[in-house]
Amino acid sequence: MDFLDAQGAAESSSESTVKGWKVKATYKPPTPEEMKRKKHSISQTIAAALKRMKDA
């Protein structure tokens, strides 16, 4: 979960060259609601995987 916190820490922008084209990308940090939703989704996925492993 620390990974998600680090990813949403700051707004980021970058410029790079892809196949000769300049590409600018701007990333906005996720809202607290989005972070909560992502953490819940990851928790559910891990719980389901552990349950499958236990039953196998």
C-alpha positions, 0 to 999 in steps of 0.5 A: 500500500505504500507504493500507492501513497508514493505514486499519488504524492505529487503532480508530475509532468514529463517530456520525452521523445518517442519515434522522433516526436516530442511527447508531453505528459502531465499526471494529476495526483489521485483524489482521496476517494480514488485512493480509497477505492484503489486500496479497497480493490487491491485488498479484495483481490488479495483476499480472494487470491488467499482464499483460493490458495487456502481452498486448493 
